[in-house]
Each structure stands twice: as C-alpha cells, then as structure tokens.
C-alpha cells in the first residue's frame, strides 16, 4: 500500500543527501496493532528506489502512534492530515524531508 501510494504521488527525481522520515500511525481501537519500530522499517524499505535511492539516507526519524479520535492541536497542520482525521478511519502519514542540520540536541 505504501509503495503504491509513494509511486503514484512521488513524481520527482530520487532525493539525495541525508533525510528525515516522519511516520505517524493514526490508529483505531484500544492500542496500535504493531510496535513503532516494526512499523517504520517496511515503510522505509519500500520507499527506497521510489523516493530516495537508499534507506541509509534516513539519518533522522520521528515515529509516533496517535489514536484516531484523541484530542489534537491542529493549528498549521497539513490539510491532508486534517481531512483524513475527519474521516475517522485509521491511516498512516509518511513524510520525507531534508535532515535537520545542525541537529538540535535534546534539552
């Protein structure tokens, strides 16, 4: 599913350089059906050769599970996320962007 969505929506050349992945699993039910680490690997693997050349380019990641129907702060949120939340069905949001440089160390 992710590979098909990426292939249909990514019409640019492969990204180069260091990248950051943002993966958010908006889930229904009591708890997510998969561990956060097990969720990210197949997503990053299938996007290889579609969005970027090598998944080793992903040097930073933000990965989360969020329950559909939970309270959210939606100020400045991308419309695709807001519209998908309104539908109320589980979905996975994936974004690949340039890695943060310099990387901000935790406080």
Secondary structure, DSSP 8 states (H G I E B T S, - for coil): -HHHHHHHH--S--B-S-EEEEEEEEE-SSS-SS-HHHHHHHHHHHTBTTTBS-GGGEEEEEEEEEETTS----TT--HHHHHHHHHTS-EEEEEEEE--SS-----
